């Protein structure tokens, strides 16, 4: 029993739940992180997307098992290796799906439709989209982006257009980087043919993915820079409670611009890692590379202090 439970946990890919932290974007950047109801709704949204995402991952592993057995790393996945029987995998996938949609329905109708759209996108990706070049990248991007707007649907608050463009650009950058890293990894193994592991990889050349990666890296940096410059302060911040004159003297505070170097370094470091073939997924790279992880943590802490301490 313990072996099966461990296999189920591995198949659920808890490391990839990091992607679902995107649902907290609205709560953090709208200035409502300290409101109990907003926080609880965002947290519940995170749980919902973890359940739904794991349901899709497990189903995808079942469908991909024959090809995964030919992959240098994916062959160790529970379903591909035989550690997790197919019927158990499908049962767990179905239970996660039902549980996730049930919780989503309890939040509100718009969030439920967003969650259902995410499920549909996952199924279409597993069955169709991942086999079609360019469309596969756009599908992965959409899945990232849906998580951000799920936070809006759950809380009722909205993020600025420049932050939305940043999220979209970052999603495209991560999705393209994922494909570039996969191609780099496979090139290090003799006898492994991209067609045997993923059909769409045969339609991507290194030069094409390099161009995509550079394009979306630039758009991510520029969009974020514009966001930090154009965003209006949400509040005074708890460092200056009672100091109303601080707002009148500094009406257009641009403290968020301080975080731009973190974003720039993060983009450059991520590109370095994918070209070195040190990971085939963003969440694996993030959790295994200390400089990149440290940068993300420092960026998050700085944003929090500026948004809620200074009021930037």
N, C-alpha and C positions, 0 to 999 in steps of 0.2 A: 504493500500500500504506500509506504513512504517513497519508494522509487517512482511510482505512478504520479504521486502528488508533486514530486520534484520535477518530473517531466512536464506536468501540466503548467507549473510555474514558469519553467523555461520557455515553453511554447507560448505563454501569454506575453513574453518579452517585457517584463517590468521596466527594463532600462529605457524602452521606447516611450514609456509614460511621460518622460521628460517633455515630449512634444506637446502634451496636453496642458503643460503649464501656460501655454498661450491663452487659455481661457481667462487667466488672471490679468491679461493686458488691460482690459477695460477698467477693472477695479483699481489697478495701480495708477494708470495714467489719467483717470478721470478725477482723481483726488478723493475717492470714497473708500479707501482701504480700511479705515477705522470704523466704518458703519457695519454693525453686526449682521444685519440682514443681507447686505451686499456681499460681505465676506462669506457667509454661509451659502448663499446661492452660487457664488463662484466656486467654492469648495465642492459643493454637490455636483456642479457642472464638470469639474475635474474628475470626480469619481465616475460619472456617466461616460465620459469620453475614454477613460481607462478601460471600462468594461466593453464598450463598443469597439474600441481599437483592438483589444485582445481577441475579441470574437473574430474580427477580420483577419488578424495575424494567424490565428490557428487554422481558419478555413483556408487561407492562402498557403499555409504549410502543407495541408492535405492535398491541395490541387498541384502544388509545385514539387511534391515529394520525388517523382521520377527524375526531374532535372536537378533538384538539390543534391541527389546522390552523386552527381557528376561534378559538383562544385567543391573546391578545396576546403571551404569552411562550412558551407550550408549543409554538407552531408552529415554534420554532427547534430543537426537540429533533431528534437525528439521524434517527430513523425518520420522524417527521412531515415533516421538511424534505426527505427523500429522500437525505440524505448517507449513511445506512446502509441497504442493501437488507434487505428483510424476511427473506430466507432466511439471510443472515449473522447478523442479530439473533437469530433463533430458534436457530440453531446455537450461538452463544455462550451464550445463555440455558441451553440444554440442557447444555453442557459445564460451566458454572458450577454447575448443579444437581448433576450427577454428582460433580464434584470436592468440593463442599461436603458432600454426604451421605457420601461415602467417608471423608473426614477425620473427620466426626462419628461414624461407626461405630467409628473407631479410638480414640475417647476413652472412651466407655462406652455401654451400652445405653440408660440413662435419658436421657443427653444426645442420643443419636441420635433417640429418640422425640420429645424436645423440639424438635429441629431439624426433624424431619419434620412435626411439628404446625405449626411456623412456615411451612414451605413450603405446606402445605395451606391455612393461613389466608391466605397471600398470593394463592394461586390463587382462593380463594373471594371474596376482596376484589376482585380484578381482574374476575371474572366476574359476581358478584352483589352483594356487600355494599356496594360503593361507590355503587351506584345507589339504595340505600335509606337514607333519612334516619334519623338516630340510630344505626342499625345500623352505618353507615359509621364514625362516630366511635368506637363501641365496638370495632369491628374494628381500627382504627388503635391504639387504646389497648391492646388485647390483644397486638398485635405488639410494642409497646414493652415491655410487662410480661413477655412470654415471654423477651425478651433478659435481663432481670434474673434470672429463675429458671433460665435456661440456665447462668449462672455458678454457681448452686448445684449444678446437676446435674453440672457439669464438675469442681468442686472437692470436693464432698461436705460442704461447710460451709453454714451457714444464716445468714440475716439476721433481725433481730427483726421482730415483727409491726408495730411502729410505723414501721420503715423500709420495710416492704412496703407499708403504707398510704400512706406518702409517695410511693413510686414509682408506685403506682396513681393517686393524686391528680394527681401531676405528669404522668403519661401522659394522663389525661383533660384536664388543662389545656392541654397542648401540642396534642392532637388537636382540641380545640374551638377553640383559637387559630388553628390551621391553616385551619379552615373560615371563621372570622371574617375572617382576613386575605385569603383568596381572594375573599370577598364584597366586601370593601373595595376590593381591587385592580380587580375587574371593574366596580365602580361608577364608576371613573375613566375608563373607556373607552366612548365612545359607540358604539352599534351592536353591542356585545357582549352577548349574552343568556346568562344563566347556564345555561339549558336546553341551549344549544348546546355547552357545555363540560363540565358535570357535572349530571346529572339531580337528584341529591339537594339541590343548592344551591337549587333552586326551592322547597323545603319549609322552608328556614331563613329567618327574618326576622332583621334586625339585633338587635331586642329580645330574641329568643329566644337567640341566640348570646351576646349580652351577659350574659344571666342565667346561661347555662351557664359562661361564662368566669369570671364573678365567683364562682360557687359553687365551682368547682374550684380557683380561686386561693386561696380561703379554706381549703379542705380541705387543700391542699398545705402552706400555711404552718402551720396548726394541727397537722397530723400530724408535720411536721418538728420543730416546737417540742416536742411531747410526746416525740418520739424522743430529742432532745438532753437532755431533762430526766430521762427514765426509763432511758436506756441505762446499763448498768454498765460501768465501765472494763475494757478487755480486758487490760491489762498496765501495768507501771510506766512503760515507755517508756525509750528509750536515753539520755535526758537524766538519768535517775535510776537507772541501773543500779548496784546495790550499796547503794542507799538504801532498804532494806526498811521503815524506819520511816515513809517518805513515804506508803506505802500504808495503814499502820495509822492515821496521823493524819488522812488525807484519804480515807476509804473510799468516799465517794460523790461523787467529783469530777465536776463538770458543765461541764468546759471546752468541750464541743461547743456549748454555748449561745452561745459567742462568735460562732459562724458564722451565727446567726439573721439578723443585719442583712444579710449578703450575700444570703441567700435572699429576704428581704423586698424588697430593692432589685432583685434579678433578676426577681422576679415583676412588680413595678411597671414596670420598664423594658420587659420583654417585652410587657406589655399596651399600653403606650404605642406601641410599634413596630407592633403588629398593627392598632391602630386608625388609625395613620397610613398603613397600607398599604405598609410598607417591605419586605415580604417575604412570600411565600406558604408558606414552610416554616420550621420551627424551626431547622434546621441552617443555612439561608441567612441567617436573622436573626442567629444566633449568630456566624457567621464574618464577617459584614459590619459588625456594630455593635461598635465598640471598647469603649464603656463596659460593654456586656453581657458581651463576651468577657473583659474584664479582671476583671469581677466573678466570673465562673465560675472563672477561673484562681486568683484570690486565695482563693476559697472552697475550691478543691481543695487548695491549698498549706496553708491553715490547718487543714483537716481532717486532712491527712497529718501535720502537725507535732503536732497534738493526739493523734491515734491512736497514732503511733509514736515521737514525741519525748517528750511529757509522759505519755501513757498515759491518755487521757480517754474 
